[in-house]
Amino acid sequence: MHRKTAQCSESSIRLARRNYCRSFAVAPLKKHIIMNISHDIVINRPVKEVAAYLSDIAHDSVWQEDVLESAVTTSGPVDKGTAGFEVRSIMGFPMRTEWTITAYEPEKLLRFESTASAFPYEGSMKFSTVDGGTRLTYAFSTKTEGLAALFDPLMELFFGFRFRANLDNLKRILETS
């Protein structure tokens, strides 16, 4: 971490005789903090069904409570390069984000990142077969900057809770359909 050391001025030299002038370090405001959230959940459905459901972006507003609208903006089947948008309610305010899929392996991996967002992010969904169903590992990271970085611990707690609730909702939907 780069630190600046305060210099003693001539007037403070007089105070130095009484040990009042001391060097001190000033830490700069953190510019970037990366928030990482990752959750695993086992869904009692085959990998093929879980991956197909999550690859259909139209379902995002069904299983994610804070997604108001989502759509794919490119044509063709879901694959690397597929692009889309979502409008998500963040603390009561609608926020539009555009994203693209950066890696896609059917029934194994779907990786995505924002291309236009107030908070740049990236994430992934990994699918694996386990006894009785599918293990879904959903990971998400975003970079907070400036004053928002000061609230990062609260944001991580809030968003971590939301992600867990969304995955529990996904599990309920898929296991009861």
C-alpha positions as YAML, in Angstrom:
chain: A
units: angstrom
residues:
- id: 1
  name: MET
  ca: [0.00, 0.00, 0.00]
- id: 2
  name: HIS
  ca: [1.43, 3.41, -0.93]
- id: 3
  name: ARG
  ca: [1.55, 5.77, 2.03]
- id: 4
  name: LYS
  ca: [2.30, 9.47, 2.27]
- id: 5
  name: THR
  ca: [4.23, 10.70, 5.25]
- id: 6
  name: ALA
  ca: [3.37, 14.11, 6.65]
- id: 7
  name: GLN
  ca: [6.25, 16.55, 6.79]
- id: 8
  name: CYS
  ca: [6.89, 18.72, 9.84]
- id: 9
  name: SER
  ca: [6.68, 22.42, 9.02]
- id: 10
  name: GLU
  ca: [8.91, 25.07, 10.59]
- id: 11
  name: SER
  ca: [6.14, 26.06, 12.98]
- id: 12
  name: SER
  ca: [5.73, 22.46, 13.98]
- id: 13
  name: ILE
  ca: [9.43, 22.14, 14.66]
- id: 14
  name: ARG
  ca: [8.84, 24.21, 17.77]
- id: 15
  name: LEU
  ca: [6.22, 21.67, 18.77]
- id: 16
  name: ALA
  ca: [8.62, 18.88, 17.92]
- id: 17
  name: ARG
  ca: [10.68, 19.88, 20.91]
- id: 18
  name: ARG
  ca: [7.69, 18.82, 22.95]
- id: 19
  name: ASN
  ca: [7.22, 15.64, 20.82]
- id: 20
  name: TYR
  ca: [4.05, 16.88, 19.16]
- id: 21
  name: CYS
  ca: [5.28, 16.62, 15.60]
- id: 22
  name: ARG
  ca: [5.19, 13.04, 14.48]
- id: 23
  name: SER
  ca: [5.14, 11.39, 11.12]
- id: 24
  name: PHE
  ca: [1.89, 9.76, 10.27]
- id: 25
  name: ALA
  ca: [0.69, 7.59, 7.43]
- id: 26
  name: VAL
  ca: [-2.33, 8.42, 5.34]
- id: 27
  name: ALA
  ca: [-3.88, 5.43, 3.59]
- id: 28
  name: PRO
  ca: [-5.57, 6.32, 0.29]
- id: 29
  name: LEU
  ca: [-9.25, 5.49, -0.22]
- id: 30
  name: LYS
  ca: [-9.53, 2.04, -1.70]
- id: 31
  name: LYS
  ca: [-10.40, 2.36, -5.35]
- id: 32
  name: HIS
  ca: [-11.46, -1.21, -6.05]
- id: 33
  name: ILE
  ca: [-12.75, -3.99, -3.87]
- id: 34
  name: ILE
  ca: [-13.74, -7.27, -5.43]
- id: 35
  name: MET
  ca: [-16.81, -8.92, -3.95]
- id: 36
  name: ASN
  ca: [-16.93, -12.68, -4.48]
- id: 37
  name: ILE
  ca: [-20.00, -14.76, -3.79]
- id: 38
  name: SER
  ca: [-20.23, -18.48, -4.42]
- id: 39
  name: HIS
  ca: [-22.94, -20.94, -3.43]
- id: 40
  name: ASP
  ca: [-23.44, -24.65, -4.06]
- id: 41
  name: ILE
  ca: [-26.84, -26.25, -4.09]
- id: 42
  name: VAL
  ca: [-28.03, -29.76, -4.93]
- id: 43
  name: ILE
  ca: [-31.20, -29.89, -7.00]
- id: 44
  name: ASN
  ca: [-32.97, -33.22, -7.22]
- id: 45
  name: ARG
  ca: [-33.32, -33.12, -11.01]
- id: 46
  name: PRO
  ca: [-31.03, -34.39, -13.80]
- id: 47
  name: VAL
  ca: [-28.21, -32.10, -15.00]
- id: 48
  name: LYS
  ca: [-29.81, -31.90, -18.45]
- id: 49
  name: GLU
  ca: [-33.01, -30.36, -17.01]
- id: 50
  name: VAL
  ca: [-31.28, -27.95, -14.60]
- id: 51
  name: ALA
  ca: [-28.83, -26.71, -17.26]
- id: 52
  name: ALA
  ca: [-31.59, -26.31, -19.85]
- id: 53
  name: TYR
  ca: [-33.74, -24.29, -17.43]
- id: 54
  name: LEU
  ca: [-30.87, -21.97, -16.47]
- id: 55
  name: SER
  ca: [-29.72, -21.56, -20.08]
- id: 56
  name: ASP
  ca: [-33.16, -20.12, -20.94]
- id: 57
  name: ILE
  ca: [-32.70, -16.48, -19.89]
- id: 58
  name: ALA
  ca: [-36.47, -15.93, -19.89]
- id: 59
  name: HIS
  ca: [-36.57, -17.95, -16.65]
- id: 60
  name: ASP
  ca: [-34.32, -15.48, -14.78]
- id: 61
  name: SER
  ca: [-37.27, -13.36, -13.64]
- id: 62
  name: VAL
  ca: [-39.05, -16.49, -12.38]
- id: 63
  name: TRP
  ca: [-36.38, -17.82, -10.04]
- id: 64
  name: GLN
  ca: [-34.56, -14.56, -9.20]
- id: 65
  name: GLU
  ca: [-36.82, -12.31, -7.17]
- id: 66
  name: ASP
  ca: [-34.91, -9.13, -8.02]
- id: 67
  name: VAL
  ca: [-34.86, -9.63, -11.82]
- id: 68
  name: LEU
  ca: [-37.65, -7.56, -13.34]
- id: 69
  name: GLU
  ca: [-36.93, -8.31, -17.01]
- id: 70
  name: SER
  ca: [-34.37, -10.28, -19.01]
- id: 71
  name: ALA
  ca: [-33.89, -11.19, -22.65]
- id: 72
  name: VAL
  ca: [-31.34, -12.46, -25.16]
- id: 73
  name: THR
  ca: [-30.50, -9.86, -27.82]
- id: 74
  name: THR
  ca: [-28.64, -12.13, -30.25]
- id: 75
  name: SER
  ca: [-30.11, -14.83, -32.48]
- id: 76
  name: GLY
  ca: [-29.41, -18.53, -32.45]
- id: 77
  name: PRO
  ca: [-28.94, -21.06, -29.66]
- id: 78
  name: VAL
  ca: [-27.20, -20.16, -26.40]
- id: 79
  name: ASP
  ca: [-23.44, -20.35, -26.88]
- id: 80
  name: LYS
  ca: [-20.25, -18.38, -26.32]
- id: 81
  name: GLY
  ca: [-20.95, -14.86, -27.60]
- id: 82
  name: THR
  ca: [-24.68, -14.89, -26.82]
- id: 83
  name: ALA
  ca: [-25.61, -11.44, -25.52]
- id: 84
  name: GLY
  ca: [-28.56, -10.08, -23.60]
- id: 85
  name: PHE
  ca: [-29.74, -7.73, -20.89]
- id: 86
  name: GLU
  ca: [-31.48, -7.77, -17.57]
- id: 87
  name: VAL
  ca: [-33.21, -5.18, -15.48]
- id: 88
  name: ARG
  ca: [-32.64, -5.94, -11.82]
- id: 89
  name: SER
  ca: [-34.05, -4.18, -8.77]
- id: 90
  name: ILE
  ca: [-31.08, -3.12, -6.66]
- id: 91
  name: MET
  ca: [-32.24, -1.79, -3.29]
- id: 92
  name: GLY
  ca: [-35.53, -0.75, -4.89]
- id: 93
  name: PHE
  ca: [-34.03, 0.93, -7.96]
- id: 94
  name: PRO
  ca: [-34.16, -0.64, -11.45]
- id: 95
  name: MET
  ca: [-30.70, -1.16, -12.96]
- id: 96
  name: ARG
  ca: [-30.19, -2.32, -16.54]
- id: 97
  name: THR
  ca: [-27.17, -4.44, -17.32]
- id: 98
  name: GLU
  ca: [-25.99, -5.83, -20.63]
- id: 99
  name: TRP
  ca: [-24.01, -9.06, -20.59]
- id: 100
  name: THR
  ca: [-22.41, -11.67, -22.81]
- id: 101
  name: ILE
  ca: [-21.69, -15.36, -22.37]
- id: 102
  name: THR
  ca: [-17.92, -15.83, -22.35]
- id: 103
  name: ALA
  ca: [-17.79, -19.64, -22.09]
- id: 104
  name: TYR
  ca: [-20.39, -22.32, -22.65]
- id: 105
  name: GLU
  ca: [-20.15, -26.08, -22.31]
- id: 106
  name: PRO
  ca: [-23.64, -27.61, -22.46]
- id: 107
  name: GLU
  ca: [-24.63, -29.22, -19.15]
- id: 108
  name: LYS
  ca: [-21.25, -28.33, -17.61]
- id: 109
  name: LEU
  ca: [-20.52, -24.59, -17.59]
- id: 110
  name: LEU
  ca: [-22.04, -21.24, -18.42]
- id: 111
  name: ARG
  ca: [-19.77, -18.24, -17.78]
- id: 112
  name: PHE
  ca: [-20.91, -14.64, -18.30]
- id: 113
  name: GLU
  ca: [-19.79, -11.06, -17.78]
- id: 114
  name: SER
  ca: [-21.31, -7.61, -17.97]
- id: 115
  name: THR
  ca: [-20.58, -5.46, -21.00]
- id: 116
  name: ALA
  ca: [-22.47, -2.37, -19.79]
- id: 117
  name: SER
  ca: [-23.25, -2.03, -16.09]
- id: 118
  name: ALA
  ca: [-22.97, 0.43, -13.23]
- id: 119
  name: PHE
  ca: [-21.14, -2.37, -11.37]
- id: 120
  name: PRO
  ca: [-18.98, -4.50, -13.69]
- id: 121
  name: TYR
  ca: [-19.38, -8.18, -12.87]
- id: 122
  name: GLU
  ca: [-18.68, -11.71, -14.01]
- id: 123
  name: GLY
  ca: [-20.08, -15.02, -12.96]
- id: 124
  name: SER
  ca: [-20.48, -18.68, -13.72]
- id: 125
  name: MET
  ca: [-22.79, -21.61, -13.27]
- id: 126
  name: LYS
  ca: [-21.15, -25.03, -13.07]
- id: 127
  name: PHE
  ca: [-23.18, -28.23, -13.26]
- id: 128
  name: SER
  ca: [-22.15, -31.67, -12.05]
- id: 129
  name: THR
  ca: [-23.97, -34.93, -11.50]
- id: 130
  name: VAL
  ca: [-24.33, -36.10, -7.91]
- id: 131
  name: ASP
  ca: [-26.30, -38.91, -6.35]
- id: 132
  name: GLY
  ca: [-29.94, -37.92, -6.73]
- id: 133
  name: GLY
  ca: [-29.50, -34.89, -8.95]
- id: 134
  name: THR
  ca: [-27.36, -31.93, -9.90]
- id: 135
  name: ARG
  ca: [-24.84, -29.88, -7.98]
- id: 136
  name: LEU
  ca: [-25.02, -26.29, -9.15]
- id: 137
  name: THR
  ca: [-22.17, -24.00, -8.20]
- id: 138
  name: TYR
  ca: [-23.13, -20.39, -8.83]
- id: 139
  name: ALA
  ca: [-20.29, -17.89, -8.52]
- id: 140
  name: PHE
  ca: [-20.45, -14.13, -8.93]
- id: 141
  name: SER
  ca: [-17.92, -11.34, -8.50]
- id: 142
  name: THR
  ca: [-18.16, -7.62, -8.93]
- id: 143
  name: LYS
  ca: [-15.79, -4.72, -8.48]
- id: 144
  name: THR
  ca: [-16.98, -1.88, -6.27]
- id: 145
  name: GLU
  ca: [-15.26, 1.47, -6.65]
- id: 146
  name: GLY
  ca: [-15.01, 4.78, -4.84]
- id: 147
  name: LEU
  ca: [-17.40, 5.38, -1.99]
- id: 148
  name: ALA
  ca: [-19.34, 2.21, -2.83]
- id: 149
  name: ALA
  ca: [-16.19, 0.29, -1.84]
- id: 150
  name: LEU
  ca: [-16.67, 1.48, 1.74]
- id: 151
  name: PHE
  ca: [-19.97, -0.39, 1.89]
- id: 152
  name: ASP
  ca: [-18.54, -3.60, 0.41]
- id: 153
  name: PRO
  ca: [-18.92, -5.73, 3.56]
- id: 154
  name: LEU
  ca: [-22.62, -4.82, 3.76]
- id: 155
  name: MET
  ca: [-23.11, -5.33, 0.04]
- id: 156
  name: GLU
  ca: [-21.49, -8.75, 0.20]
- id: 157
  name: LEU
  ca: [-23.74, -9.74, 3.10]
- id: 158
  name: PHE
  ca: [-26.88, -8.42, 1.36]
- id: 159
  name: PHE
  ca: [-26.10, -9.89, -2.07]
- id: 160
  name: GLY
  ca: [-24.86, -13.17, -0.60]
- id: 161
  name: PHE
  ca: [-28.18, -13.52, 1.20]
- id: 162
  name: ARG
  ca: [-30.11, -12.66, -2.01]
- id: 163
  name: PHE
  ca: [-28.14, -15.19, -4.07]
- id: 164
  name: ARG
  ca: [-28.79, -17.92, -1.51]
- id: 165
  name: ALA
  ca: [-32.52, -17.10, -1.44]
- id: 166
  name: ASN
  ca: [-32.65, -17.12, -5.26]
- id: 167
  name: LEU
  ca: [-30.97, -20.53, -5.42]
- id: 168
  name: ASP
  ca: [-33.36, -21.91, -2.80]
- id: 169
  name: ASN
  ca: [-36.22, -20.59, -4.95]
- id: 170
  name: LEU
  ca: [-34.70, -22.24, -8.04]
- id: 171
  name: LYS
  ca: [-34.47, -25.56, -6.19]
- id: 172
  name: ARG
  ca: [-38.12, -25.31, -5.09]
- id: 173
  name: ILE
  ca: [-39.31, -24.48, -8.62]
- id: 174
  name: LEU
  ca: [-37.36, -27.26, -10.33]
- id: 175
  name: GLU
  ca: [-38.14, -29.94, -7.76]
- id: 176
  name: THR
  ca: [-41.88, -29.27, -7.76]
- id: 177
  name: SER
  ca: [-42.36, -29.01, -11.53]
...
